[in-house]
Amino acid sequence: MHPPPSAAAMDFSQNSLFGYTEDLQELTIIERPVRRSLKTPEEIERLTVDEDLGDIERAVYLLSAGQDIQGTSVIANLPFLMRQNPAETLRRVLPKVRAHADAHLFTPRVWISLCLSRGVTVAENTYRKLFLILQEVLHVAGVEMQLTAAVSFLTILQEESVSIHTYAHSFLQIILLHLEHRDAGVSNAWLETLLSVIEVLPKETLRHEILNPLVSKAQLSQTVQSRLVSCKILGKLTNKFDAHTIKREILPLVKSLCQDVEYEVRSCMCRQLENIAQGIGTDLTKSVVLPELIELSRDEGCSVRLAAFETLVNLLDVFDTDDRSQTILPLVKSFCEKSFKADESILISLSFHLGKLCHGLYGIFTPDQHLRFLEFYKKLCTLGLQQENGLNENQIPPQILEQEKKYISVRKNCAYNLPAMIVFVDPKNFQLELYSTFFCLCHDPEVPVRYTIAICFYEVSKLLNSGVYLIHKELITLLQDESLEVLDALIDHLPEILELMSTGGESSIQENKLPSLPDLIPALTAAEQRAAASLKWRTHEKLLQKYACLPHIISSDQIYYRFLQRMFTIMMTNKVLPVQKAASRTLCIFLRYNRKQEQRLEVIQKLIEQLGQGKSYWNRLRFLDTCEFIIELFSKSFFCKYFFLPVIELTHDPVANVRMKLCYLLPKVKSTLKIPEDKHLLQQLEMCVRKLLCQEKDKDVLAIVKRTVLELDRMEMSMDAFQNKFYEKDLLDQEKEREELLLLEMEQLEKEKQQDGRPVNEKTFEKKRRDIKTPTALPKSIPTAVPGTSSSTPSASKEIKKSKLIRSQSINNQAFHAKYGNLDKCASKTSTAAYTSSASALAKTSMISLTDDSFRTRNASSLPPSFSPNTPLPSTSRGTGNSVDPKSSGGKDPPPRKATLKSRKSNP
């Protein structure tokens, strides 16, 4: 026989094989409701109702013959029935509801729903009867129903379900009746409802129903709860009456409650003095409120002193210079001295309000007092960091652990107040006075402190302005922080921070200064990888969205080699859809501002081959998402040139989800076309839609296709010339196209800078770079020709028209379903005669489109004659420079075209 297992072995087996006993108990609790919710066939039969019954008939049937749960659902739905058919609901449904009053069908939500429904269009006598029933039920109701009633009464007021007069005579009485409920949560709920009601009630009602009874409720003979409620009501009533009424009727009650025997009442009344001061004006505040605050600041109760201190800080703007220097400043100094010696309880509040306090007292500080408060702040920033005991958390005594938590809160509040303290010492003195403190806060061992300083980092950067370079290293430190919470807080304003860093804090855009910070790019890439490796995908998504600012911060080459390929990887491998979409949009922005034509073409080729023609349908879906972003960010001509054909080719996709998503995108695709220039593309789009309509077998896709066809038919096409209907959109599109041209011109200028013996105009280069970052306004006289075409002379315009005519004739002779992409690869993969003929027809014009005028530099002669990408891109022949007629394309275009054709023939 085997020996019985030991207790340790049994414990190990239970923990390792089945988990802890508590986990098993939780699983059992989770399973129980599932078992109880199962219905037998007989129960399902009894709960089944004829679907043809109307709402009123169904309600009557369920109340007459249904089960209790069905009757409850009907009563909870009464507001909807009252709005839909009030007459029939009152005549047929309400009697059935009243008949169930003794059957315990009225849950809290049922009663309140009934009250809500009756408050709309019910006769006064019927309404009062129902209200009396509700009042009786609330008198004996439990906590759940009381809380629900309090919220619902507030909803009735906000939705104006009843008049103010009716509300004051009915609902207000119930609210006042339950203010002193024995349960504190219920009492607070009714009190919050009353404080909201006070805002809309007329003065006479407030005086008779609330203020007059308050005189007796605030007396010492009443309960503590009654006096606490009176304090909060007095703070709200002050703004509703004139100064004479306040001075005669309210202020005596305020003074009485400030001197109450219970510290809870004194503290509560003290916190209401701020509201009272705002209602009575400056003079009464100085003569009445300030003396009470001074007395309360010396109170024996810690919570009372704390309330007095916070109220004084919040009222600093009300008092004049003499009051602040002679009365408040000595009190504040006393608070600061006692906080370390005998009263650490106010440290947290003092550290939280210190920035506001220094700002409010700034004008009355002597140099010595200024330095003393600054040193006090620095001391708070390091509070608790010197007490290293080397013990584990389980070995630390509870009182010491509680003290350390308090110190963490103090340092967190100091981090929150750092921007105010920078203003206090003047940003020019930051390096001398506060940099070491800022460094300590950024390297604090506790996450809440670093999280708070990360939130404030942008404010600090703005305040430092030209001295922002001082905190470069701290930015890197926070980007590399091990806590994703810190990173998440920092990236909220990351674009603004990096912009300040790149411009040195100055408002004018200057040459990038971030190359002097070599650790930035590794820190950014490491932050993204750390977010990607975690389960916090929202932080990862936000970070990718913020990376869209990088084209304005670092160079195009740095983005291309360090970030762009990572965006591709995320799009193709990440499993979270919002993250993939964020990477896709950021990649499109990187492409938008890339300044090298060769790199742009390579990215476009990857998008089409790896996503649009990818084996995974998931990648093809992401390609459609990317195309949607391209339509949003780029000009219409750019999309039509590179992405129009790859998109509509997906109408033949074997996966229904891809075709379905394409159908949703087709209206946006059509909006990129201009008539008559893109008439051939419109014909191809219509042909693909017809094929979908005729050949689609999936019923869901077919239904979407039919709706899409109707939407496409209703769309109006944009013309080459500007129209009133599309004027703003055409202006925006022209601006995008202008920026795309400027990017190419900048590339040419950069090439000129690198060539020996060819000086470049630095002012022209800098102006074009600024135009890309901050687009200028369009001129008032908008040319009607498509940007990128030269139509300065009549002869040139004739050549352009001739070019367009020849181009459209050549395209009409082609098959509209021609394949695109690398023609050599396509020809080797297909064996059908139709496909081969289409490819050979397209080969004549595919490479010509790469030199399209809409993306060609205006100085065409500066292009190197040997320029040609290694792999041809899918493109449509859009623009005036794509003509096969050598006369219309200029004397220098044919040589590179012939060279390209020769190279293709030599590489079969």
N, C-alpha and C positions, 0 to 999 in steps of 0.2 A: 504493500500500500504506500501511496505517496504521502509524505508529511503534509499537514495542512499549511497553506500559505500564511506567511506572517502578515501582520497589519500593514507594515510598510509596503510589502509586495502587493497586497490588495489595493492599497491606496494608489500605488504606482500604476497598477493595471487599469484602475478606474479612470485615472487622469489621462493615461496615454491612449487608451483604446476608445473610450467613450467621452472624454472631456470631464469637466468638473461637474459635481452633483448639482450645483446651482444652475449650470447651463442646461442640464437635463430637465430641471424643474421649469425653467423658462420655456423650453420647447413644449413641455406638457401644457403649460398655460396657453401657449399659442395655438395648440391643436384643439383645445376644448371648444372654443366658439365655432370652429369649422364643423365639428361633429354635431353640435346642437343645431346648426343652420340647415342640415340636410332634411329634406321634406319627403314624406312618403307619397306614393301616387295618389292616395285618397286626399291628403292635405293639398297637394297641387291641384287636384280637381276642384276642391272647395274654393281655392283661391283664384281660379280661372274665371275671367269676366269676358263677356262678349265684346270684341273689339269694335263692333259697329255702333255701340252706344255712345251718345254724346257726353260731354262733360257733366252736365246737370243730371242726366239720366243715370250715368255711372255713379255719381255721388249719392243719389237717392237710393240706388240699389245697394251700394256698399254699406250705407248707414242702416238700411232695413234688414238685409239678409247676410251681410258680410261678417267677417271675423273682426275682433277688436282692433287688430293692427291695421286693417283696411279702413275701419271707421276713423282711427286716429289720423291716417294719411289724408282722409277727406277733410277733416277739420283743420289740419295743418295747411291745406291748400285753399282754405277759404278766401284769403286775400286775392288770389288769382281769379276765383269764381266771382267775387264781388266786382272786380274790374271788368270781367268779361261779360257777365249778365247779372247785374245787381237785382233786377226785379224778380227773376226766377229763383235766384239764390235765396232771397228773403222769403219768397212764397213757398218754395218746396224744400229747400235744403235746411234752412234755419230751424223749422219745427223738429226735424229729425235730429239736429244737433242738440237742441234743448232737451229732447227725450233721452239723450245719452248722458245728461249731466250727472245723474246718480250712478252711472255704470262705470265710473272711474276711467273714462276714456281721455279725460282732459289732462294731458301731461303739461308741464310748464310751457313748452313751445306752442302747444295747441291753444292754450288759453290766450297767450299773447298774440298769436296769429289771428284768433277770433276777435280780439280787441282791435287789432290793426284793421281787419276787414270791416268792422262795424263803424270805424271812425270816418268812413269816406262819405257815404250817401245815405245813412240810415236816419229814419225819423227820430226826433229828439226823445220821445217817450220810450221807444224801443231801445235806443242807445243807453238811456239811463238804467233801464232794467238790467240790461246785460252788464253794465258797469258795476251795478250793485253786486251781481253774482261774482264778478272778478274781484271786487273788494273783499268779499267774504272769503274767497278762496285764498287770496294773498295773506289774509290774517292768520291762517293756519298753515301756510305753505312752508316748504323747506328751503334750504339754502339755494339749491339749484333754480327753483322757480323764482325766488327773490332776485337772484342775479340776472336771470333772463328778463324778468319784468323791468328791472332798472334800465337795461340796455334797450329794450323795446320801447319804453316810454321816451327815451331820448331819440330813438328812430322816428317815432310818431311826430315829435316836435320838429326834427330836421326835415322830414318829408312833408310837413305841413298837412298832415292827414286830417287834422281838425283845426278849427280857428283858435286863436290865442285866448279868446274869451272862454270857449268851451274847455280848453286845456287848463286854464287857471282855475275853473270851478270844479273840475273833475280830477284830472291827473295830478295837479299840484297838491291836492289834499292827501292823496295816497303817498306821494313822495315825502311830504313833511311828516306823515305818520310813521314812516319806516326809517327815518334818519337815525334813530337811536336803537336800531336792531341789536340784539345781543351778540350777533356774529359781526366781528370787525370788518370782514370782507364785504358783507352785505351792506353794512352801514356806509362804508366808503363808496360802494357802487351807487347807492341812492344819493349820497352827497355829491358825487361827480355829476350825476344827472341834474341835481338842483342847481349847481353852479353854472351849468350850461343853460338851464332854463332862465336864470336870472338875467342873462344877456338880452333876452327878447321880451320879457314881461314889462308891462307899463309901470310907471312910478307908483301910481296909486295902489296897484296890486302888490307891488313890492313892499310898500309901506304897511298896508293892512295885514297882508298874509305872512310876511317874513320879518320885517324890521320890528314891528310892535311886539310880536311874541318873543323876539330875540332878547328883549330886555330882561324878561324873566328867565329865559334859558341860560343866560350868561352869569347868573348869580351863583355865589358860592354854595348855596343850598342845593344846586343841581349836581348831577353826576359829572365826573370828569369827562366822560364821552360827550355829554351835552355841551360842556364848555369848549371842548376841542372843536366840535362842529360849529359853535358860535364864532370862534376865531376865524375859521376859513370863510364863513359866510360874510363876516364883517369886511374881510379883505376884498371880497368881490363886490359888496354893496357900495363901497366908497366911490367907485367910478360912475354910479348911477344917480347920485344926488348932488345938489349944489353945495357950496362950501359952508353956507349958513346951517343947513340941515346936518351936515357932517360934524360941524363944530358943536352943535347943540345936542345931537342925539347919538352920534356914533363914537366920537372921541372919548366921552366919559366911559363908555363900555370898553374901549381899547385900553385906556389907562388901568381900568379895574382888572382886566385880564392880564396885562403886563405885570401886575403885582399879585397874581394868583398864588395861592399857597403850594400848588403843585408845579413842579419844574416842567412837566410835559406841556401844561397849558401856557406857561411863560415862554417856552421855546416856540410853540406853535404860533402864538400871537406875535412874537418877535419876527418870525419869518414873514408875517403878513404886513409888517410895517413898510416894506418896500412898495407894495401895492397902495397902501394908504397914503404914503408920501406922494405918489404920482397923482393921487386924486385931490389932495388938499392944497397943493402949491408949495412954493419955496418958503414963504413966511411961516406958515403953520408947521412946516416940517422942521424948521430951525427952532421954533419955540416949543413944540410938543414932541415930535418924534426923536430929535437928537438927544434931549435929556433922558428919555426912556432908554435909548440905545446905550448911552454912557453908563446908566445904572445897570442895565442888563449885562454889559460887558464885564462887570465886576461880580456877577452872580456866582453863587456857590455851586450851581449846577454846570457841569462841563458842557452839556448839550446847549444850554442857554447861552453861555459865553461864545460857543462856536456859532450859533445862530446870529448873535449880535455882531460878531466879526464879519461874517459873510454879508449881512445886511448893510453894514457900514461901507464895505468895499463896493457893493452894488449901487450905493447912493452917493458915491464920491462926486459925481458930476452935479449933483443938486446943491452941494455946499460950496460956499465961496472960499477964497484963498485964506481968509482969517480963520474960518472954522477948520479948514484942513490943516493949517500949520499949528494952531494953538490947541485944538481938541483931538483931531483924528490922528495926527502923526504921533503924538505921545502914546496914544492907545495902541497903535500899530507897533511901535518900538517895544512896548510892554509885552505884547503878544509874542513878538519874536524872541525876546529874552526868556520868557516863561516856557516857550515851546521846547527848548532843550533842557531846561533845568527841572521844571516841576509838572509840566502839562504837555506831554508828548501827544496827547489826543488830538490837538489841533494842528499837528504837523502836516497831515495830509491836506487839510483844507487850506492852510497857509501856503503850502507849496503850489496848490492849484491856482490860488488867486494872486500869487506874488507878481506875476507879469502885469495884471490889471492894476494892482496896487501901485507898483512902481510907475506905471504910465499915468495914473491919476494924481500922484503926488510929485511928479517930475519937476514941476516948476518951483517947488518950495524946498527942495533938498539943498543943503549946504554941501560943499565938496566932501567933507568928512562923512556926512550922512549918506551921500551917494556911494562912496567907497564902502561904507559899512554894509549897506544893503546888497551891493554886488558880491562882497565876500560871503555874506549870509547865503546868497543864491549858490555860489560855488560850493559851499559847505554842504548844502542840501543835495547837490548833484552827485556827491560821492558818499552820501550817508549810507553806512552799512557795508561799504566795500572793504573797509579795513579790518572787519571782524571775521577773519578766516579761522574757523575752529577745526577744520579737517575732519569733521564727523559726517556720517551719512545722514540722510534725511530722517531715517527711522530712529537714529540715536539722538537727535536734537530734541531737547525738552520742548513741550508744547508752547510755553510762554516765549521762548527764544524764536521758535518757528513763526509765531504770530508777529513778533517784532520784526523779523526779516521781511515778512509779507508787507508790513506797514512801510518799511524802508523802500521796498521795491515800488510801492505806489507813490512815495515821495519822489523818487528819481524819475518815475514815469511822468509825473506832473511837471517836474523841472524840464524834461525834454519837450513837453507841450508848450512851456512858456519861453523856450529859447528864442524864437523870433522877437517876442516882446522885449526880452533882455538885450538883444542885439540893438534894437532901437534905443533902449535905455543907455547903452554905453556908446552909441554912435557906430555905424558899420565901419567907419574908418579905423576904429580902435579894436576891431574884432580879433585880429591876429595877436595883439598884445594882451587883451583882457579875457577873451572867451574862447580862443581856439583850443586851448588845452582842455577846457570843459567840454567843448563840442567833441573833441577826440575821445574823451572818456565815455560820453554818452553813446557814441557810435560803436564803441568796443565794450559796452556794458555786458556783463555775463547773463543778464536776464532778457528774455525775448520781448516782454511788454515794453521795456525801455527802448530797445532798438527799433521795435515796431513804431513807437511814437515818434522817434527822431526821424525815421524814414518818411513818415507822413509829413513832417515839418521840413523836410529837406528842400522842397521847392521854394517855400517861403524864405528859407535861409539864403538860397541861391539868388532870389530876387533882391533881397536886402543888400547882399554883398556887392551886387552889380559888377563893377570892374575887378573886384577882389574875389570873384568866384573861383579863380584858379586855386585859391587857398584850400578848398575842400575837394579837390580832384581825388585825392587818395581815399577820402572817406566815402565818396561815391563808389569807388571800386570795392571798398570794404563791404558796403551794404549790398552791392550786387552779388558779391561772393558769400553772403551770409548763409549759414547752414539752415536757417529757418525760412521756409517758403512764405510764412506770414510777413516777414520783414520785406522780402522781395515783392510780394503782392502789394504792400503799402507803397513801396518806392516807385513801382512802375505806373502808378496812377498818373503821375506827372512826369514820366520819364522823357517824353518828347520835349517838353518845355525845359526840363533841366539840361538836356543835351544841347538844346538850342542856345541856352545861356552859356554853356561851357564853350560851345564852338565859336560864339561871337564875343567872348570875353565879357558878357554881361551888358554890352552896349546895344542900343536899339537898332543901329544900322547894321545891315548884313555885310560882314567882312569876309576876308579869306579864312578858310577853315583853320582853327587853331588846335583841333583835337589831335593832329599828329604828334603834338608834344605830350600826349597822354597814351603811351604805347600799350598800357594794360587794359584799355577800354574794350577793344574788340575781344580779347580772350575772356574778359569778365562777362560780356554780353553772351557769348556763345556758351560759356559754362553755366550761366543762369538759365538759358533755354534748355540745355541738356538736363539740368537738375529738375526743372519743372516738368520736362517730358518724362523723366523717370519716376515721378511721383504719381499719386492718384488724384491730385488736385488739377484736373484738366481745365478748370475755369481760369486758374492762374496762368497756365500754359497758353490758353487762348488769348488772354489779355496781353501777355507778353508779345506774342506774335503780332497782334494788332498794333502794339506800340512800336514794333520794329519798322513799321511803315514810314517812320520819320527819318530813318537812316540815310536815304538819298540826299537829304539836306544837311547831313552831319559829317559823313565820311565819304570817301571817294567811290566812284563807280566800280573801280577795279577791286577795292576792298570788299564791297558788297558781293561782287560777282564770285570772288574766290573763297570768301569766308561764310557767306550767308545764303546765297542763291541756291546752291546745291542742297543745302539743308532743308530749304523750303520744299524742294522736289521730294526729298526723302520723307518728310512729314506727310505730304499729300498722298504718297503711295503706300506708306506703311502704318501710319497712325490709325488707331481704331475709333477715335472720337470724331464725329462728324463736324461739330463746331470748330475743333482744332484744325481739321483739314481745310475747312472753308477759310479760316483766318490765315493759314499758311498760303492758300491759293490767292487770296486778295493781296497779301503782302508781296508775294512773288510778282503779281501783276504791276504793283507799284514800283518794285525794283526794275522790272522791264521797262516801265514807263519812263524812268529817269536814267536808264543806262545810256551812256554816251558813246558806245562803240557799236557800230553797225554789225560787225562780225559776231560780237557776243549776243546782240539782240536776235540775230538770225538763228544762232545756235539754240537759244532758249525757246524760240518759237518752234524750231524743229523738234526739240525734246517734248514740248507740250503736245504736239500733234502725234508724234510717234509713240511716246511712252504712255500718254493718257488717252488721246483721241483714238488711237489705233491699238491700245493696250489689250492684252488678252483678258484681263479682269474687267467685268462689267462695272465694278466699283470704280475703277480708274476712269472709265468712259463717262460715268456719272460726274466725277470730279472735273472732267474736261468741260462738261457743259456748265458746271458752276464757274469754272475759270473763264469761259467765254462770256458768261453774264457779267463778270467783273470787267472784262476787256471792253465790252460794250459801254459800261459805265465810265471807265477811266480813259479810254482812247478815243480817237476820232473815228468817224464812220468809215472813212477811207481805209484806215489801218485795219479795222476788223474785216471789211470786205476783201481786202487784198490778201490777208493771210489765213483767216479763220472761217470765211463764209462757206467755202466748199467742204472743209472737214466737218463742219457742223451739220450741214444738210445731208452729208453722206451717212450720218447715223440714223437716217430714216430707214435704212436697211439693216439696222442692228438686230441680231437674233434675240436679244433680251427685251421683254416687254417694258420693264421699268425704264430702260434707256430711251426707248421710243416715246414713252409717256412723258418723261422729263423734257425731251426734245420738243414735244408738242406745246408744252407750257412756255418754252423759250422762243418759239417761232415768231410770235408778235414782236418781240424785241429784235429778233434777227431782221424782220422785214422793215423795222423802223430805221435800220442803218442804210437802207437803199435810197438812192436819189434818182428821180426820173427826169429826163430820158437816159441819163448816163448809164444807169445800172439796169436798163430794161432786160438785158440778157440774163442777169442774175435773178431778176424777178421771175422770169420765165422758168428758170431752173427750180426756184422755190415752189412755184405753182405746180410744176410737174411732179415734184417730190410729194407735195400734199395730195395731189390726185392719186398717186400710187398708194399712199397710205390709206386714203379713203376707199379705194377699190380693193386693195389686197390685204388690209389688216384683218386678222382673225381673232385677236384678243378683244373681248367685248369692252373691257375697261378702257383700253387704249383707243378703240374705235369711238367710244362715247366722247373722249377728250378730243379726238381728232375732229369730230363734228362740231364741238363747241369752238375749237380753234379756228376752223374754217369760217364760221360766222364772225368771229372776232377779226380775222384777217380781212374779210370782205368789208367790214365797217371801217377799217383803218384808212386814213388818207395819207397819200405818199408825199414825201418832201421833194421839192423840185431843186434843180441846180441853183436857180436864182432864189433869193430870199423871199419868203412869203410872210404875210402878217400872222397867220396861224402858228407858224413854226419859227417866228423871228428870233425869240430868245434861245430856243434850242439850236438854231442855226448859228447864232452868234457864239454860243458855247462850243459848238463843234468846230467852228472856224478857229477859235482860240486854241483848242486842243491841237488842231492841225498845225497852227503857227508854232506852238511850242515844240512839236515833233520836228518841224523843220529847223528850229533853232538848235535842237540837240545835235542834228547832223552838221550844222554849220560850226558848232563848237568843236565837234570832232575834227573837222577840217582845220580849224584854227590851231588846235593842239598839235596836229600833224605838222603844220607850218612852223610851229615853235621848235619842233624837234629837228627840222631840216636846217642844215648849215647854209648861211648866206642869204636866208630869207627872213628878214625881221618881221615881227608881227606887232600889230597895234595892241598894246596891253589894255588900253581903255576900251577898245572894241570888244576884246575878249571878256573883260570883266563885266561890261554892260550886258552881253549876251548871257553870261552866267547868272546874273541877277534876274534877267527876264525869265529864266527857267524857274528859279525859286519863287519869285514874286511876279506873276504874270501881270503885265500892264494892261490898261484899259484899251479897248478897241477904238479905232478912229470912228468918227461920226459917219464918214463916207465909206460905206461898205461896198467893196467891189462885188459884182454879181458873178464873176468867174470863180471857179473852184480854186482855192489856194494852191499854189505850187505851179500854176500855169502862167506863162508869160504872154500877155495879150496887149503889149504896149503899142503895137503898130497894126494897121489893117492887114498887112501881108501876113504877119504872125498869126492873127486871128483866123485868117483863111486857112493857113496851114494846120491850125489846131482843129478846125471843123473838118478838114479833109482827113486828118489823122483819126478823128473819132469815127468818121464814116467808114474808112477802110477797116478800122479795128472792129466795129460792130458787124461789118460784112464778114470778116474772117471768123468771128465768133459764131455768127449764125450758121455758118457752114459746118461748124463742129457739132459733135454729139454732146447734148447737155449733161449726160451722165458720165462724162470723162473722168477718169481717175486722176488723182493729184499726188503730190509728194515726189519722192525719188522715182523718176520714170524708169530708170534702169532696173531698180529693184522690183518695181511693179510689173515690168514686162517679163522679168524672169520668173515671177510667181504665178502668173496667170496663163491659161492655155486657150482661152476663148477668142475667137476671131474678132468679135465685137469689141472686146476689151483692148486688143492689140491695135485695132484701127483707131480707137479713141485715144490711146496713148500716143500714137504717132501723130495724130492731129494736134494734140495739146503740146507736143514737144516743140513745135514751131514758135510757140509764144510763151512757154513757161518761164524761160530764163529772162525774157525781155521784161517781165513784170517786176523782176528784182531791182531794176533801175527806174522804177516808177517815179514820176515827178513829185508825187506827194511825199516821198521820203528821200528824195535826192537833194543834195546841196545845190544852192543857187549857182555856185561857181562850179559848173560841171567839169571844167577843164582841170581843176585841181585834183580830181579823183585819179588815183593811180591807174594806168591803163590795164594793169594785170589783175585788178580786183575782181574776184568772183568767189563765192562761197564754195566749199568743198561739196556740199550736198544741196541740191536745189530744193526750195521750199514750195509747198502748195500755195498757190496764190491765184487770184483772179486778176484779169487785165483791166484795172481801173485807173483812170488818169489820162492825161493827154500826152504823156511821153511814152506810151506803150505801143505806138503804131508800128506796123511792120513796114511802113513806108519810110525809107531812109531820109527823105526830104523833110519830113515833119519832125524828125527826132534829132536834128542837128547833125553837124558833120563829124562829131567826135563820138557818137554813140555806136555806129556800126563796128568799129574795130574790136572793142571788148566783146561784143556779141559774137563776132566770128571766132574770136579766140575761145570763147566758151563752147561753141558748137564743135570746134576741132577737138578740144579736150574731151568732150563727150564721146566723139567718135573713136578716139584713141583708147577709151576705157569702156569697152562694151560691158 
